[in-house]
Amino acid sequence: MTKHRIFSTSVASVYPHYIAKAEKRGRTKAEVDEIFRWLTGYSQTELEDELAKGTNFEDFFAAAPKLNPARMLITGVICGIRVENIEEPLMRELRYLDKLIDELARGKKMEKILRG
């Protein structure tokens, strides 16, 4: 089975789109970064280093210092698919990130987004 092409896409190439989506709805880059840090356990410096290196999504999630166990509480539909039903582990991690960014853009409070 071939890997989905998003796995080999650099996080840095998609990251500006996450920022733009958030900012279009009055949210900030800092909030997007907070979501990334909450989900993956990267520090801000580590996140910026991974973006600068052009790390792809597969390696980004594989090297994540500590994937947040509360991410399992993320449910709902993204791209027409329920995130909790996605079987491919890496695709599920990507969709968790997408879902959190969507919630941010929809105006949800950070405490709710970060499952606090």
N, C-alpha and C positions, 0 to 999 in steps of 0.2 A: 504494500500500500504506500502510495506517495504521500509525503508530508504536505500539509496545506502551505501555500506560499507565504502566508502571514507569519509563519514561524521563522522564516529566514529574513523577514523584513526588519530593518533596524528600528528600534524603539524611537530613536531620534527623528526618524522620518515621519512618524505618526504623532509624536508628542506635540508639535505645533498645532495640529488639528484638534487635539484635546483642549489645548489652551484657547484656541479660537472659539470652539464650541462653548466653553465656559464663559469667556469674556463677552461673547455675543449676548449672553443672558445676564450680564452684570456680575459674574463671578470672577475670581482672580486666579492667576498663575499659582500663587501661594496655596490656594485651596486644591488645585490639581496636584501640586507637589505633595501636599499633605495626604491626599488619597493614595498616591504612589507609595509614599513612605509607610502608611498604615497597612496597605495590602502586602507589601514585600519585605518590610523590615530594613530597607536601605536607609541610611542617613541622608541628609540633603547633599552632603559632599559626595557620598558614594553614588547617589542618583545622578548627579551632575557628571561624575566621572564616566558612568556607564553611557550616558547620552553622548558625551564627547568622544568616547571610543567607537561609537556606532554599533554597539552591541545589539544583536538581533533578539527577538522576543524569546526564542527558545533558550538561548544562553542567559538572558536577563532573568527569566523565572528560575532557571536551573541554579543560578548563582545567588538567588535572593537569600539574604541573611536569615530571615525568619518569616515565612509566609504566615500571615495572621490567621489563627485558628477560627476567629469569628467570621472569616470570609464565607464559611459554610452557611451562614445565616442569610447570605445574599440570595434572594429568589426573585423570580419575575421573568418577563419576556424581554429579550434583546434580539434584534434582527429576526423576529418571528419565532424564536426558539426559547424554551424555558431553560434558564441557565442551570437550574438544579438537575436537569435531565441530560446534560451534555456529558457523554461518556469519556471522550478524549481529554485526559487531565490538563494538557497544556491549553487546549482550546477553551476549557472551562475557566482557567485562570485568566485568559485574555477576555473572555466574556464577563467575568467578574469585574475586571477593570472597566470595560465598556459600560457596564450597568451602573457602576459608581459614578462615572463621568456623566452619564445620562441623568442620574438623580441630581447631581450637582447643577446641571444645566436647567433642570426643571424646577429649581428653587428649593429643593429639600434642605433642611438644616443639617449642618455638618455632623451634629451628634447622631442624627438618624442615619445619615449616609455611612458613618463609621460604626454603625451598630452599637452605639454607646448607651 
